[in-house]
Amino acid sequence: MTTPLIQLRDIHKTFGSNPVLNGINLDIYRGEITTIIGKSGGGKSVLLKHIIGLLEPDSGEILLDGQPLSAMKKCDRKSLKQKFSYMFQGNALFDSLNVYENVALPLKEKTSLPDREIRKRVGEKMAQLDIAGIGDRYPAEISGGMKKRVALARALVTNPEIILFDEPTTGLDPIRKNAVHGMISDYQKKFGFTGVVVSHEIPDIFYISQRIAMLNNGRIIFEGSPDEIQQAQVPEIQNFIYGMENRRSVFNGSGHQTYVEQRFNQEKLRLCDHNITFSLIIFTLENFSEITEHADHMAGQTVLTNLTERIRHHINITDSCSRCGLNKIALLLSNTDIEQARAFCQHLSKEIKGNDLLDIKPYPGFCFSIRAGFAQATRECSLEALMEKAESTSNPFYTFNIF
Amino acid sequence: MTILSGGKILVAALGRQTLAPIRNLGKLGTFFFWGLVNIFTLPFQFYKVIEQVCFIGAKSVFVITLTGAFTGMVLGLQGYYALTKFGSEGMLGSAVALSLIREMGPVLTAVMVIGRAGSAMAAEIGIMRISEQIDALETMSIDPVRFLVSPRIAAAVISFPLLTALFDVIGIIGGYLTGSMLLGINSGVYFARVESSVLMKDVTGGFIKAVVFALVVVAICCFKGFYTHLSKEGFGSKGVSLSTTSAVVISCVLVLVTDYVLTSILL
């Protein structure tokens, strides 16, 4: 078996009294893109900074090509560092230099290339990243997306062997995000560099990565291929991947209606062609804004996210459960009539525990109530009509009170 | 808590309080040493040094001219009234020239440059630190001390003596303006006294002070900016403002302390 290019062995790091890395073990293989996923503030950037040597671990060992970094001489480490490139989460552009000077800086400082060659290389990279016309502008004069691409150009301009990307696409529009992902992937294939990416772009990042590692509570809880992580039956991993989708839906305000729509259309075809019935249940969290106002700005979201996850544990693979509005969840039950849907809901109400839906300590007087409405699809009805019908028959489903 | 364990905690706290400044002093020493050494390592950072000479030196000319002129004029006025009491107002040229060249020129130049360029150095490097620009340099395997500090040290060593010389000349002219043109001392006597009383030793001493002040000011201001993130008093922009303030205060105090030490050696 090939030796990993970078090996992290039992890395611990604590800031003050806050342990961030609790025994990280991770292998990064040569010529592959390894993506580290995990919750925000979970230590992913700290992990990357350990790899490049900006931070030293409290304990543990980082091995490069089998050689421990701590045992290397300072000059060896310095020459080794030249193989690395790092793209910072906050871009870290030099604000007193213009865009061209920012991109050209590593070439000017660390190579003896003539100015003409530097100009050519920088021009190429800037053109590839669609920032060709802004060479004379300063970082303060360009947009966040442009800054991201300037930082990416600076990371790629030296054609390094190992590139560490700290959230390379955060803040970019979907088209440019895909372009950046495509570029990382293309460059990796072309030059064969080893990439370590910290990203939240699920599932897009799965398409360009050969390996995925998930960081949770300061440990790597999964390491494997994108296919393996998607099939992993570890609740934390599933919750994280689905959780990402849920959060995204909440903030764009549209929910996963597109997905519900897709499933609805598929089920409707089955209903029309094979007379296989299906039902829709709409769960509504009634006092959503009250919870948000009195408890915590994320409390309402937490209740809905946790409820979605609980429901998902009880449904079949052909069913779908997604957020469909700020305080609503749509559950589409395949091969189910309205009575079966009601029975399923009764069963569900017995299984759910109010405390499980909360991540906060509820205050006295805290309560929330969820209503559920049912509708069975007909051949003629649209999704909107079915949802309206379900909501109009809404009845109390679950109430949770703290006295 | 027993008295014994309370005592241990007290001793430990005392030890920490004593060791922290020693550790910082060591860090400052290393920082300054590498800053100095990297001036002479190849390739020379010629354009960066010129850029900094322009910032520290050329852009300070106006403020130094103004300060020098008024300092000389005040010395002329004060000197005249003090010397007339002894009937020796003819010595005004010597009094103004010697006090400017030996003391006031180097010290006031250093203080003015601390206010204009030293604070800017601390703030600029501090902001680079908190916005990860210094980390970015490290990831590109560019030595941040060489890149940021060495050109500033070299530029300060070039600029401070030149600014001091300018301060001295303008100050002497300022003294002449009040002493001769306002209070009627013969101009030939004024300049003859300047010429006869100022020795090469005085000029050299003034320049030595200027060079030492340059090293002290740049070392403190760059060091404070460079390690802004380690400050326990404040983080982010507040940390930068505190670093800048302490850089200015410490530099000013150290300039005066160094001045005393150098004067006692050079006399």
Interface residues (C-beta under 8 A of the other chain):
Chain A: K49 I52 G53 L54 K78 K81 Q82 F84 S85 Y86 F88 G90 A92 L93 F94 D95 S96 L105 P106 E109 K110 T158
Chain B: E124 I127 M128 S131 E132 Q133 D135 A136 E138 T139 M140 S141 I142 F147
